Amino acid sequence: MIEERARGDADKASEIRGDLEAKVGSGIRSVVPGSAEAASLKAALIDAGMWSQYLEVAIGPDAEVFTKAPVLSVVGWGDDIGIRSDSDWNNPEPEVVLIVDSKGTPRGATLGNDVNLRDFEGRSALLLGKAKDNNASTALGPFIRLFDASFTMDDVRSAVVDLTIDGPEGYKLIGTNKMSEISRDPTDLVRQALSEHQYPDGFALFLGTLFAPVQDRDHPGRGFTHKEGDVVRIATPKLGALVNRVTTSKAAAPWEFGIRDLMRNLAARGLLA
């Protein structure tokens, strides 16, 4: 909501943040999305002139579900992760990611960085695709842990994801994403993703983050934004650590290995018979 009201202008974010926190408070975290209580809160906020597209997905019945990256475009542990070169207000999004099969059954989990361009998305919801889907803008890893007796969905629900950013100039940012405070259950997000859409090869589902980068970096009140050379570490004990260095989407290694290349590779190794 802050990004939207600031229209992507980081200089306005601090003032707007204070105003919203005074009106909304921390009580919104206890509201169940889509409930009667949520509907009442939404009505009260709208009466106060605080309607927002983000309010709709935060406490309304419908989750925000969108396509982040085409098949085979994701980067992994140790790869450079890309920020658009024309973005000047952006941040990482440390998340737990479910690996779901074609029938909608979660099979395991990993860690992900859902890079966010706050200036683009804040200017208009119609720029969401441009803000989210760019070269090297999605990282997954370091491995997929399959669900079994020692690792279940309850471990996902209770996971604490730690974020550390080390900047080339000595700047350091530490943040936390507590899955127990995410308003929507992982299984509900899976259900909504599949409600009127099929994924014959399955999909990786980012579960969201509570991390808000409000720690100033260069200018008071502007909060955080990436610099080239930042090292981003996303970690939780049962899923390891995903580490990537930030560059621009233009400078990152181009995505050249697509589905045609995959089929040719499998055929050359005799694996399609």
Secondary structure, 3 states (H helix, E strand, C coil): CHHHHHCCCHHHHHHHHHHHHHHHCHHHHHCCCCCHHHHHHHHHHHHCCCCCHHHHHHHCCCCCCCCCCCCCCCECCCCEEEECCCCCCEECCEEEEEEECCCCCEEEEEEEEECEEHHHHHHCHHHHHHHHCCCCCEEEEEEEEECECCECHHHHHCCEEEEEEECCCCCEEEEEEEHHHCCCCHHHHHHHHHCCCCCCCCEEEECCCCCCCCCCCCCCCCCCCCCCCCEEEEEECCCEEEEEEEEECCCCCCCCCCHHHHHHHHHHCCCCC
